Amino acid sequence: MNVHVRMPAVAGQFYPGSAETLLRAVRSYTNVSGNKLNAIGCVAPHAGYMYSGQVAGAVYGRLNLPSRFIIMCPNHTGYGAPLAIMSEGRWLTPLGEIEIDTRLAAELKSATPLLTEDLESQRHEHALEVQLPFLQALVPNFSFVPITVGTSRYEQLVELGDAIGTVLSRNAEPVMIIASSDMNHYEADSTTRVKDRRAIDRVLALDTKGLYDVVLRENVTMCGFGPTIAMLTAAKRLGSTSAELIRYATSGDVSGDRDAVVGYAGIAVLR
């Protein structure tokens, strides 16, 4: 039987291509202090590690991580279905292969007709791939379901979140829902921080419609607001009532360029 292996698309670009260098980098990013948090879901950024690795690492380093994940990311490439899932095969990074959670993927497809089996949406997409080395460094053996969110229709995002919540409520094993997202893009640092704070406040309030409205009304170019809305919807269905901002930064904190930055937020949605 042929098993599809999704090859790395951005190794050596967004993160180190050498296993040794990559593992050393991820371990440095995740070496954070603070009490461990029990989370249903989280928001983690997906830029090059040089810019957002500290924020992503702060999130993963603070969480009690299970061995099963649903990882949702935006669709930057435009390829594939509006809501795309891969339910079989493996993903490869420089740190090795990771199995797709076939059983969980099948349950999700049964729960909503919106999910379409699709390989193209992820072939060149970076936003999910860059999350995996963090998990590989921290969780010895894990499986996951990749979902690419290429729609901005609020009703569909909520339906996806409801389906995830319904499926996970029937699962005895814990499953964490990761929403891959950067925040506002390519405006002045001062403008970006104000816009991002408005969006972050809605996430911390678990206010999905508020987040949707703020993103559209204030033109917050948060690329993963769709995955975030779906994750929050599922988390609330699973009983979450609070969230915590673990770390925030902009690319200007690294580059020194404050004229055109990208914002990065790491948020835990708590049990």
Phi, psi and omega per residue, in radians:
M1 nan 2.302 3.097
N2 -1.382 2.174 3.080
V3 -1.805 2.170 3.139
H4 -1.258 2.243 3.060
V5 -1.988 2.065 3.112
R6 -1.431 2.028 -3.070
M7 -1.403 2.659 3.115
P8 -1.101 2.392 3.138
A9 -1.751 -0.454 -3.011
V10 -2.264 0.286 3.031
A11 -1.095 2.388 -3.087
G12 1.469 -0.089 3.086
Q13 -2.068 -1.150 3.138
F14 -1.395 -0.413 3.137
Y15 -2.653 2.838 -3.061
P16 -1.037 2.465 3.124
G17 -1.495 -0.276 3.103
S18 -1.525 2.284 -3.105
A19 -1.021 -0.766 -3.094
E20 -1.122 -0.803 -3.135
T21 -1.163 -0.700 -3.139
L22 -1.114 -0.814 -3.126
L23 -1.103 -0.704 3.123
R24 -1.113 -0.730 -3.139
A25 -1.123 -0.843 -3.100
V26 -1.103 -0.708 3.131
R27 -1.128 -0.612 3.109
S28 -1.207 -0.652 -3.134
Y29 -1.224 -0.590 -3.045
T30 -1.614 -0.003 3.127
N31 -1.446 1.373 -3.052
V32 -2.116 2.717 3.126
S33 -1.698 2.901 3.133
G34 2.094 2.705 3.119
N35 -1.099 2.511 3.072
K36 -1.222 2.506 -3.091
L37 -1.953 2.487 3.013
N38 -1.666 1.960 -3.033
A39 -2.108 2.552 2.974
I40 -1.468 -0.645 -3.110
G41 -2.639 3.062 3.099
C42 -2.730 2.838 2.969
V43 -1.964 2.251 3.128
A44 -2.375 2.461 -3.097
P45 -1.350 2.945 -3.033
H46 -2.410 0.449 3.088
A47 -1.380 -3.079 3.023
G48 -1.004 2.495 -3.061
Y49 -0.995 -0.546 3.128
M50 -0.968 -0.620 -3.066
Y51 -1.675 -0.759 -3.008
S52 -2.030 0.021 -3.093
G53 -1.054 -0.637 -3.133
Q54 -1.148 -0.642 -3.127
V55 -1.281 -0.830 3.106
A56 -1.056 -0.761 -3.130
G57 -1.112 -0.633 3.112
A58 -1.086 -0.668 3.105
V59 -1.152 -0.998 -3.053
Y60 -1.113 -0.561 3.136
G61 -1.233 -0.378 -3.123
R62 -1.638 -0.220 -3.005
L63 -1.688 2.521 2.877
N64 -1.349 1.891 -2.998
L65 -1.630 2.312 3.053
P66 -1.415 -2.887 3.134
S67 -1.950 0.141 3.100
R68 -2.355 2.437 -3.068
F69 -2.448 2.603 2.812
I70 -1.933 2.152 -3.126
I71 -2.044 2.088 3.128
M72 -1.942 2.418 3.127
C73 -2.412 2.793 3.030
P74 -1.286 2.906 3.106
N75 -1.828 1.756 -3.129
H76 -1.435 -0.407 -2.982
T77 -1.562 -0.404 -3.099
G78 1.479 -0.075 3.122
Y79 -1.405 2.622 2.958
G80 1.513 -3.018 -3.040
A81 -1.337 2.778 -3.141
P82 -1.061 -0.689 3.046
L83 -2.244 1.746 -2.969
A84 -1.922 2.445 3.131
I85 -2.272 2.566 2.943
M86 -1.980 2.147 -3.023
S87 -1.974 0.026 3.101
E88 -2.539 2.690 3.043
G89 1.899 -2.851 -3.106
R90 -2.408 2.760 3.007
W91 -1.994 2.494 -3.135
L92 -1.988 2.334 2.925
T93 -2.235 3.043 3.077
P94 -1.030 -0.302 3.134
L95 -1.601 0.050 3.085
G96 2.124 -3.001 -3.090
E97 -1.684 2.600 3.077
I98 -2.223 2.351 -3.132
E99 -1.416 2.432 2.924
I100 -1.307 2.429 3.138
D101 -1.398 1.564 -3.005
T102 -1.094 -0.716 -3.115
R103 -1.138 -0.783 3.141
L104 -1.152 -0.686 3.102
A105 -1.071 -0.720 3.125
A106 -1.109 -0.709 3.116
E107 -1.114 -0.695 3.135
L108 -1.164 -0.723 3.113
K109 -1.131 -0.602 3.102
S110 -1.220 -0.459 -3.049
A111 -1.445 -0.381 3.115
T112 -2.621 2.331 3.107
P113 -1.328 -0.086 -3.113
L114 -1.212 -0.469 -3.078
L115 -1.408 2.220 -3.135
T116 -2.003 2.324 3.069
E117 -1.156 2.177 -2.992
D118 -2.782 2.234 3.099
L119 -1.680 -0.534 -3.006
E120 -1.116 -0.569 -3.064
S121 -1.084 -0.447 -3.085
Q122 -1.845 -0.101 -2.993
R123 -1.020 -0.699 -3.107
H124 -2.073 0.187 -3.054
E125 -1.463 2.358 -3.114
H126 -1.687 -0.385 -2.865
A127 -1.174 -0.516 3.074
L128 -1.555 -0.738 -3.067
E129 -0.942 -0.715 -3.037
V130 -1.230 -0.268 3.078
Q131 -1.311 -0.503 -2.926
L132 -1.142 -0.736 3.137
P133 -1.050 -0.540 3.070
F134 -1.073 -0.785 -3.134
L135 -1.213 -0.676 3.133
Q136 -1.090 -0.608 -3.131
A137 -1.295 -0.461 -3.003
L138 -1.862 -0.415 -3.094
V139 -2.143 1.956 -3.019
P140 -0.959 -0.817 3.121
N141 -2.377 2.051 3.100
F142 -2.427 2.807 3.033
S143 -2.233 2.829 -3.074
F144 -2.689 2.854 3.026
V145 -2.041 2.111 3.102
P146 -1.561 2.273 3.082
I147 -2.274 2.239 3.098
T148 -1.819 2.204 -3.077
V149 -1.838 1.855 -3.128
G150 -1.955 0.226 3.098
T151 -1.997 2.610 3.061
S152 -1.999 0.261 3.137
R153 -1.355 2.089 -3.026
Y154 -1.008 -0.766 -3.087
E155 -1.083 -0.663 3.127
Q156 -1.229 -0.650 3.117
L157 -1.119 -0.713 3.114
V158 -1.196 -0.702 3.116
E159 -1.086 -0.719 3.083
L160 -1.080 -0.800 3.124
G161 -1.084 -0.716 3.096
D162 -1.073 -0.729 3.137
A163 -1.114 -0.750 3.111
I164 -1.081 -0.798 3.127
G165 -1.058 -0.730 3.135
T166 -1.101 -0.806 -3.127
V167 -1.116 -0.796 -3.077
L168 -1.224 -0.475 3.100
S169 -1.162 -0.358 3.132
R170 -1.654 -0.107 -3.108
N171 -1.633 2.231 3.128
A172 -1.261 -0.620 -3.134
E173 -1.355 2.500 3.085
P174 -1.213 2.458 3.077
V175 -2.295 2.249 3.105
M176 -1.695 2.464 -3.138
I177 -1.849 2.059 -3.127
I178 -1.861 2.203 3.023
A179 -1.826 2.015 -3.137
S180 -1.534 2.099 -3.098
S181 -2.767 2.396 2.811
D182 -1.608 3.004 -3.110
M183 -1.809 -2.454 -3.048
N184 -1.134 2.536 -3.023
H185 -2.032 2.318 2.801
Y186 1.055 0.665 2.924
E187 -2.120 3.049 3.135
A188 -1.015 2.608 -3.124
D189 -0.967 -0.759 -3.102
S190 -1.128 -0.711 3.111
T191 -1.169 -0.781 -3.110
T192 -1.062 -0.736 -3.127
R193 -1.115 -0.659 3.111
V194 -1.184 -0.836 3.141
K195 -1.080 -0.785 -3.105
D196 -1.118 -0.666 -3.137
R197 -1.069 -0.672 3.134
R198 -1.128 -0.729 3.113
A199 -1.213 -0.767 -3.135
I200 -1.053 -0.707 3.130
D201 -1.040 -0.651 3.115
R202 -1.214 -0.661 3.087
V203 -1.128 -0.774 -3.126
L204 -1.123 -0.471 3.090
A205 -1.510 0.009 -3.071
L206 0.981 0.611 -3.037
D207 -1.751 1.591 -3.051
T208 -1.161 -0.792 -3.139
K209 -1.186 -0.642 3.087
G210 -1.085 -0.725 3.095
L211 -1.104 -0.815 3.138
Y212 -1.008 -0.806 -3.097
D213 -1.171 -0.725 3.136
V214 -1.116 -0.778 -3.140
V215 -1.025 -0.782 -3.118
L216 -1.320 -0.763 -3.053
R217 -1.220 -0.729 -3.064
E218 -1.634 0.028 -3.088
N219 0.923 0.900 3.043
V220 -1.464 2.003 -3.050
T221 -1.496 1.055 3.097
M222 -1.492 1.805 -2.950
C223 -1.154 -0.489 -3.098
G224 -1.831 0.569 3.117
F225 -1.151 -0.528 3.108
G226 -1.114 -0.949 3.034
P227 -0.980 -0.637 -3.123
T228 -1.172 -0.728 3.103
I229 -1.100 -0.761 3.126
A230 -1.116 -0.743 3.133
M231 -1.099 -0.787 -3.137
L232 -1.118 -0.693 3.110
T233 -1.038 -0.821 3.136
A234 -1.136 -0.754 -3.096
A235 -1.088 -0.720 3.114
K236 -1.134 -0.683 3.106
R237 -1.104 -0.497 -3.136
L238 -1.597 0.096 2.985
G239 1.831 0.078 -3.139
S240 -1.211 2.440 3.106
T241 -2.236 -0.002 -3.108
S242 -2.667 2.824 3.101
A243 -2.511 2.831 -3.102
E244 -2.384 2.272 3.012
L245 -1.383 2.029 -3.080
I246 -1.542 -0.716 3.134
R247 -2.787 2.561 3.050
Y248 -2.385 2.511 3.076
A249 -2.751 2.947 2.951
T250 -2.168 2.871 3.109
S251 -1.062 -0.442 3.112
G252 -1.112 -0.446 3.097
D253 -1.127 -0.452 3.121
V254 -1.694 -0.846 -3.015
S255 -1.414 -0.447 -3.033
G256 1.464 -0.164 3.104
D257 -1.478 1.946 -3.114
R258 -1.719 0.050 -3.060
D259 -1.447 -0.593 -3.121
A260 -2.537 1.753 -3.022
V261 -2.110 2.939 2.955
V262 -2.083 2.401 3.126
G263 -1.626 2.622 -3.139
Y264 -2.369 2.226 3.122
A265 -2.183 2.394 3.014
G266 -1.996 2.027 -3.011
I267 -2.266 2.359 3.037
A268 -1.848 2.297 3.056
V269 -1.796 1.995 -2.819
L270 -1.556 2.716 3.040
R271 -1.308 nan nan
